[in-house]
Amino acid sequence: MNYISKKGIVLTLSFGSFFSLALTSSLVSAVTYQDSVDPSFTFNPSISVDLSTSELIISELTPGTASDSNAVTISVSTNTAYGYYLTATAGTSSTSSDLVNSSNNTYKFTSIATSADLSNLSTDNTWGYRTSSDNGTTWSNYSGLPKDNNDNGETGKALIETSTPADSRTLKFKIGAKASADQAAGTYTNIINFYAVAHAAPEPAPTMQTMAIADCPTAAPLEVTDARDGETYKVQQLSDGNCWMLDNLRLDPTAVSLTDLQGNTNASNQTLTYFKNGGGTTSDQYATAGVANWSYSYSAPRINASYKDTTTTSYGSGSGKIGVYYNYCAASAGSYCYGNGTSAGIPSGNATEDICPAGWRMPTGGSSGEYQALYTAYNSDVTSFKNALSTPLSGDFYNSSAYGQGDYGYFWSSTRYSYNYMYSLCVYDSDVYPADYYVRNDGNSVRCVLK
């Protein structure tokens, strides 16, 4: 929760009295066990606002002139770990932010607009505030204060904000007013309220594994983290209604423990074990041959992470990084391979497991798949599609080498084309083939869509 401390100054164009409120919280728990156990503790978060004086006075304001007041020094201190913000308001929830003549409330000095630059106080019968953060050497332009909103301090004009405790942080504050030649004489009064609100602990950053479709924005990409290896990706809900990764997957399973993969990946532990063991070896980690040997084999997972962070020709708002190349046995996390121990011989049907984060999956392919549907949603316009999905021309990988970087890009789908081919998305600089297909033993990029 947040903690709020408030101090106020009552002003007249000569200003007086103030009050303070410091909040503390106490939590006490007790339990009896066997003879006598009475544990307890006190939690005392605190924040306070201190003012150097209770007076804020414009001592000489005559018709047709402008003048400002003395300065009040505002000090904020807190023992919370996440800092605070200091705001100011005028009046109360039931009064305006104007300074009102104490004898006849028809006459007012109006608080200038919060966006106004009134550095010379050139508008008649207005008042505003200015601040200095360097002990009065330089001052801001005059600005207005909003009306107080039920004493919560969150809708006031921001004066200071910190992200960590700043016990020595101070701010000088004063007001100024400009009178017309015919303004009524008298004392004008209102209240200025200062609120220091301690920041609560920030919410944990979202991970891909904890996202729901409601978390996926439509207007601009959101950056989220893959809990398996800490890699960050941009995601966005596109015109087909699906939430897509706008970057190529960069998971290098050779650098991640099996424990970090299990429960965080869209694959069963059985296939992950096979996947991590390098194609059926007895090693606890990827067999070197299983990673490096790109001979024509469909039975073992192959990856190449040499270009993981290399950027190439790309479109849209993604990172443009090539990412990791996966053969289909690796892209399916070991679930769609010849003789992988989970199925005999040639796999049939579509892949139902993959290397995407838990809660995500590879898109469907073919003429009725999700790549095609997304292309259709952008009216089959090549530029719009590439910019929306942010496709880098990441090439492909075969015969132990990368090819086509900057010329084209291939992206796996979960849909079977034939006994040794899977549907894929193919992107060139001026063309898009959303229902292309590719042989399973070679390396393509992987994109994921939220389930």
N, C-alpha and C positions, 0 to 999 in steps of 0.2 A: 504494500500500500504506500501511498504518498503521505508525507507529513507537511503541514502548513503552519507557518508562523506569520503573524500579521502585526504591523504597527501602522498607526494612522496619525496624520497631522490635521487638526482643525484649523482652517485658515480664514482670515478676514480681509485680506489685502494687508491686514496684519494678522498673523496666524498664531494659534495657540494650541493648547493641550493635545496630548496624544495618549494612546494606550497600547498595551501589548498583550499578546496571547501566545504562550509557548505550549506546544502539545507534547505530552509524553504518553507512552503506552506501557502497560504492565501486564505481563502474562504470568500467572501463578498456577502451578499444577501440583496435586498431592495424591499420593496413593499409599495405602497401608499394606504391608507384606510381612508375614510372620510377626516378629516382635514389634518393631516400630520403624517405618521408613517414611520419611516426610520430605521428599526432594522438592526443591523450589528454585526458581531463578527469576530475576527481574531483567526485562529488556527495556532499555531506555534510549531509543533513538531520539535525537533532538535537532532542532534547527531554530535559530533565533535571528531576529532583525533588530539592530540597534541604531538609534538616531543620535547624532551628536548634539542636537538641541531640539527643544520643543517649539521653537519659534521660527517661522518662515514669513518674513515681513517685507512688503514693499512700502517703504516708509515715506517716499515722496512721489506721489502720482498726481499730476495736475492736469486739467483739461487740455486736450490736444497733444499730449506727450506720451511716450512709452518709457517704461522703466522695469528693472528686474529686482529680485529680492536678494537677500543673503543666501548662502548655500548651506544645505544640510548634508552632512556626511552620513551615508548609509553603509552599515557593515553587516555582513551576513556570515554566520558560522554554523557548521553542521558536522556531525560525526558520522553521517551516512556515507557510503562508499561511492555513490554514483552522482554526486553533485546536486545542483539545484538550479532553479531559475527564479529570478526576481522580477516581479511585475508591479505596475502601479495603476490605480484606477482613481476616479473622482466621484464624489457623491455617494449615494447609497442605492440599493436596488429600487427604492421608491422615489428617489429624487434624480434630477438631471446632473450633468457634469458642469453646469454653468456656475459661475460665482454670482450670487444673488444679493441684491441690496437688502440689508437686514431690516430696514424700515419699510421698504416698499418693493416687493418682489417683482414688480413690473420691470425694474431696471436690472440689467444683467451684463456680465462679461461672459461671452460665449466661448466655450472650449473650441479651439480651432480644429479643423479636420485632422485626423491622424496621419494623413498622407501629405499635409501641407508643408511647404518650406517657408517658414515665416521668420527667417533669421533676422530681419530688421523690424519685426513687429509692425508691419505696415498696414494692417487691417484694424479699423477702429473697433473698440469694445470687444476685444478678444483677449484671451489669456492662454498660456501654454507653459510647457516645461522644457528644460534643457539639462543635459548631463555632461559630466566630465569624468573620465576614468584615469586621468593622469594628474590628479590633485589640483585641478583648476587651471592647468596650463592651456588646454584647448577645450572648447565646449562644442557640443552638437548644436544644430539648428533647433529652433523652437518647434515643438510638435504638441498635439493635443492628447488628452487622456480620455479613454472611453468611460462610459458610465459603469459603476460597479455592478457586478452580476452575482448577487446573492452571496457575497463574501467567499467565493471559492478561489479567487486568485488566478484562475486559469484563462480568463478572457481579457485580462488587462494588457496594457502596453508593456512589452518585454523590455527590461532594462539590462539584465545580465543573465547569462546562462553558462553553467559549467558542467563538465562531465565527471569531474572528480572534486572532492572537498577542496575548498579554497578559503581557509579560515581568515586569511589576511586580505581578501578581496574587499575593496571599498569603492564607493561611487559617490560623487558629489552631485547634488540635485538642487535646482532652484526654479522659480517661476518668473514669468514676466507678463506684463499686461500693457495694452495700448488703449487710451481713453480718447473719445471724441471730444470736441470742444463743448458740446451741449449735454454730455452725459451727466446724470444726476449725481450730486455729491453724496457721500455716505460710506458706510463700511460694507464691503462685499465679502461674503463668506461661503465656504463649503468645506468638504473634507477630502484630503488625499490619503489613499490607503496604499500601503506597501505590503506585498505578499511574497514571502520566500517559500517556495514549494520544493521539498527534497525529492529528487528523482527516486522512484522505486527501481528495484533490480530489473534490468531489461529482460524482455521475453527471449527465450532461446531462439536462435536463428532457425528458420525452417530447414528441414532436410528433404531431399527427394522422397525418402522413405516414409515421411509423415504427411506428405501433401495430399489434399483432396482437390477435386475439380474447382471447388469454391475458392481455393487459395490461388488459383492460376489466373493471372490478370489478362485482360483483353487489350487494354490500351497501350501497354508498354511491357517489355520483358521483365521478369523477376529473376534474380540470381539466387540459386539454391545450391546446397552442398550435398554431395553424395557421401553418406555416412560410412561407406566402406573404406575410402582412401582420402577423403577431404577435398577432392576435386570439386570445383564449382562450375555450374552450367547455367546458362540463361534458358528460361522456359516461358512459354506464352500460349494462351488459348487463341487458336487461329480461326479462320473463317468457317472451317468445317465443324467447329464446336469442340474439337479435341485439344488437349494440352500437349504440346510438342516440345521436345528438347530442340534448342536452336544451335546446339553444338554437337560435334561428333563425340562419341563416348571415348574417354581416355583411361578407362580402368586397365591397369596392368596387373593381372592376377598373380604374376610372379613376385610382385612386391607386396602382396596382401596376404595375411594369414587366412587359413581356411575358416577360422573362427569369425574373422571379420566379414567373410563372404556369407557364411551361413546366417540365415535370418534377415539379411540385408539385400538379398538377390532374388530375382524372379526365377528361381530354380530350386529343385529339391536337394536335400543334403546328399542324396545318393548320387545324383549326376554331378554335383559340385565336387564330391570326393574323386570321382573318375576324372573330372576336368582338372582338378588341382594335381592329380597324380600323373599328369603328363601322358594320358592315353593308356592307362592300365598298368603302369609300372608300380613297383612297391615303394617308391620314394614318397616321402611326405610332402614334397614340393614338386613343382613342374620339372619334368625331366628335361635336360638341356636339349636333347634331340627333339623332344616334343615341341619345343618352342622354335628352334632354329632350322630344323630340317623341313623345307617346303617342297619336298618331292610329292609327286601325285599320290596323295593318300587322303582317304575320307575317314579314317578310323581314329585319328588322334587330333586333339586341339592344337592349332597353330596360331600364334600371335606374333606381331612385330610391333614393338613400341618405340622404335628408333625415331619416329617422326611425331611422337605424342604431342609435343608442344610447338612443332614447326607450323608456321602460318603459310597459307598459300592463297591464290585467287579465291575470293569469297564474296558473298552477297549478304545484304541485310545487316542485322545487329549482332550476330553471333561473333564468337572470338576468331573464327577463321582458322582454328587449329586443325591440323590433319587428324590428330587422334591416333588411336591404336587400330591396326589392321587385324581382323579376325577371319580365319576360315570358318566355315559354317559349323563345324564341330565345336569350335570355341565360342562362336556367337550364340549358339544354343546351350552354352554351359555344359557341353558333353552329353546332351540329351538327344542329339540328332546326328549320330555318327554310325558308320558301319561297325557292327559287332562291338558295341561299346559296353556290353555287360548288362544293359537295361533292355535291349531288344536285339533280336537275332537278325543278322543279315542286313538287308536294305531297309531303312526306315520308310514308313508310309504315312500319308496324311500330312498335316501341317505341324510345325513346331509349336509346342505348348509351353516350353521353358526356354529361358534365354539368359543372357548375361546382364540384362537391364536391372536397375535397382528394384527392390521389392516395391510393388504397387505400380510398376511401369512394365512395358513389354515392347517387343519389336512390332512395328506396324504390319498390317496385312498387305499383301501385294496382289498383282494381277489386275485385270480390267475392272473388277468389282472391289478392289482393295482400297485401303485408306490413303495410299499415295495418290491413286487415281482420283479418289473423292476430294482430296485436298486440291489437286490440280484443277478439277472441275469447279470447286468453290471459288477459285480465282479466275474463272472464265477461260481456263486453258491458256492463260497469258503467261508466257515463260518468265518475263521479268518479275511480275507480281508474285508468282509462285516461288521463285528463287529467293527474292528478298524476304518473303514471309517466313520461309523455312530456314533461311540463312545457310544455304548450302555452299560449303567450300568445294572447290574442284580438287578433291583429295586423292584422285587417282585410284589405283588398286595395287595389289601385291601378289606376285606369283614368281615361280622359279627363283625364290630367295631374293627378289629385288622388287623395288617399288617402281611403278610406271604411271605416266599420265598426270603427275601432279601439276596443277595449273591448267590442265586441258579438259579433264572430265572428273566425275566422281561417281562411285557406285555405293549403294546403301542397301543392306540386307532387309528382307521382309521375313515374316513367319510362314509364308505360303509356298507350298511345294509346286514346282513346275513339272518336273519329271524325276526319274529315279536318281539323277545326280545333279540336277539344277534346281535352284530356288528363284522365285520371283525377286526382283530388285528394282530400285529406282536408279535411273541413270540420268545424270545432269551434265550437259555441256554448256559452254558459254552462251550459245544461242538456241539450244534445244533442250527439251525435257522429255524423257521416256519413262513415264510412271509405272509401266507394266513390262519392263524389260526383265531379263533373267540372266543368271550367272552360275557358273559351275561351283559346286560346294567346296572343293578342296583349296580354292584360292582365297585371298584376303580382300575383304571389303570393309567399309566403314559401317558403324552401327549407330542408328538413331533410335530413340525410345519415345513412346507415347503413353500418357497416363491412362491406367485402366479405368 
